Each structure stands twice: as structure tokens, then as C-alpha cells.
Amino acid sequence: MMLKYIMKHLKVYMIVMIFILPSFSHTEELNMNFTLNAEIAETLALLPFNCIQKEYPNKPDHVITGQNDIKSPKQLHPSFYGCYDWHSSVHGHWLLVYLLKNFPQLKIASNIINRLNENITMENILKEIEYINNENRKSFERPYGWAWLLKLYEETYLWQDENAKKWKHALEPLAKEISNKFLVYFPSQTYPIRTGLHPNTAFGFSFALDYARTTGDEAIEKLIIERSNSYFINDKNCPAEFEPNGNDFLSPCLIEADLMRKILSKEEFSKWFHTFLPNIASGEPKTLLTPAVVGDRSDPQIVHLDGLNLSRAWCMYNIGKALDDSDPAKIVLLNAAKLHATDALSNVASGFYEGEHWLATFAVYMLDVFNNQ
């Protein structure tokens, strides 16, 4: 019954969007009009709500150092054991905090608060810190899970609500540990990781930079600016025609460009971007600008492509808005963002847990970008 409810409301939402959104032209107002309303928020909130305390199935990223490490997911991660894996649990918590903050009238608000209160406690977070500080787990969730934890902390930091203050207080020592891990690790990473998956350097930097600028963490901001310039400033002709790989949920080219948009001035970014992806204004490569086709949403790797369409959409929108109105690449990118968003939003609630445990987060983050850029 719950799945039918979700599918019904998302389909209604998509039908409305498809009819109200015209194609852009050079003279029209560039306004995406993808609005997250209370009804859709209620629907999307059910997805992480139903999985943040769902322990199985579970895919742990777990280095076993001895017999005593053979434990259940909840024993290993008392805060973030649900939603299939650690990072999905973390960003599921982010999504619930975000929706509570922006839609306090949610019908299940009190139930969400109860679950967050059970999961985000100082006692639980200290156990999470103990886990990640094990010498044999240096690479645990680096940097994707790290980035989402900082995004979760940032969301509580920005909300002057009594519950949010409590969650912020509990999360703060873990956010500081992860912030320190950025400072320790990335000076020694000589080359960036450009995959469309969790190890992607640019994605981790992008969210960590948001956290740094929000909280005033000058050390992290300085590190990310320096490393981003070292890694990416001389990049040219990104091979976007090779995208996507069959299990990408990030576009290596677009996620890098979205990061550099935050690092460079408007003029510097425009010049860099047109060297980095020189054929965008002419609508090439089509493989980058056309939504990826998802062949099997029950497959946990193939369904990543739904996430790719969502993350491409927010990157294209951010990049397009950063370009001058006279730049023809702006229109191309904003139209492509609309196409990707329209395709992906209709598939967030597919009925398969392989996608449902995480796609709502990408959908809401994308909608936040569209409405707050």
C-alpha cells in the first residue's frame, strides 16, 4: 500500500511538471520551476524514514581486524546501520533533517524526530568515532561518506531548532574527526580520483567546501582550494564522450566542473569551463547531455544511473547559472538539466530497495539546488 501511495503521488508530480515546464530559448526567463511541496516532501520522507532503522539487507564496508570485529551492522554502527550501507544511512538522516526543517508540518514529523533521537546520540556517535579511528580503517567511506556526514552536520548547524541543536551537539565530534581526516589525507594524495563512484575526489571536496564555508572551518577551505587548483586547474578537453560508465552515479566531468565553479571567480570559471568542455555550446557530446538509460532497477549497480541523472541535473543547473546569459552553453546546460531531472524524478520510487534506499536524497538535493541557486 505504501509503495502504491508513493508511486501515485510521484507520477502526479511528474505529469504536472512535464506540462508546466516549457523549453528554454535565448529570450525566456531561465526558471526551472521544479518545486518541492509539502505533499511530495511527505512522500519522499517515507523512503529514508523506512530504512534508517532497517538493518538488513546490508552491505558493510568493514575491515575485520580480529574475531571481536565479527558483529552485526547495528553493533558496528549504532547511528548509521540502516539503509543498506553507512553512507546511504548518513545521507538518509540528512534528508530527514532537511525535510523537517523545510516542512515542519509533515504528518510523520514526530515519528521522524523520535527515530533521529534514537540514532543520533552522543553515545552512538562516540562508537562511530571509535570505529573510523581504527588504524586499519583509514579509507573507510573516503571521501563520499565523509562528505555526506559533513553535509548532515551542516544541516543541523544551520537550523535553530531545539532538536537540531541536540543532533548538532552529538554530531560535532564526528564532524571534527572527519574534517581532520581531510587535512591528514589529501595533502598526500598526489592525484585526484576521477571515478563516477564513491571515491570521486571532486564530489568529496564540493560538499566539504560547503561545510567549511558554512561553519567557518578555514583550514578545510584553504586545503580544498589549494588541492582543487593543484588537481584540476590545468584540465582540458574532459573525455565526456566516454560517459557514462555502466554503474556511475556521478559524472566525473560535470562534478569536477561544479566544484571549480565554487573555487574560481565567474570570469575565471567561464574561461576554464570552455577549455574543459569546449563543445557544450554546440550540444556535444550527446552522451553527456542525454539522460542515461537504466536497464534494470533491481540491480544495485545499474540503478546507479538514476542517481547519475539526478546529479548531472544539479551540476548542469549550477554550471549553467554560473555562465553569462549571452553564453550559448547556458541554454544547452539548463535544457539538459531539465531533461535529466524530469527523467530521474519519475524513477525515485521504483519499488526496488536497490534504488529506494538512497535516490530520494539525490532527488531532494537536486530540487534544493534548483530552488536555491
Secondary structure, DSSP 8 states (H G I E B T S, - for coil): -HHHHHHHHHHHHHHHHHHH-----TTS---------HHHHHHHHHHHHTTTT---S--------SGGG---HHHH-SSS--SSSHHHHHHHHHHHHHHHHH-TT-TTHHHHHHHHHHHS-HHHHHHHHHHHTSGGGTTTTTTHHHHHHHHHHHHHHT---HHHHHHHHHHHHHHHHHHHHHHHHGGG--S----SSTT-HHHHHHHHHHHHHHHT-HHHHHHHHHHHHHHHTT--S--GGG---TT-SS-HHHHHHHHHHHHS-HHHHHHHHHHHSTTGGGT--HHHHS----S-TTSTTTTHHHHHHHHHHHHHHHHHHHS-TT-HHHHHHHHHHHHHHHHHHTTSS-S-HHHHTTHHHHHHHHHHHHHH-
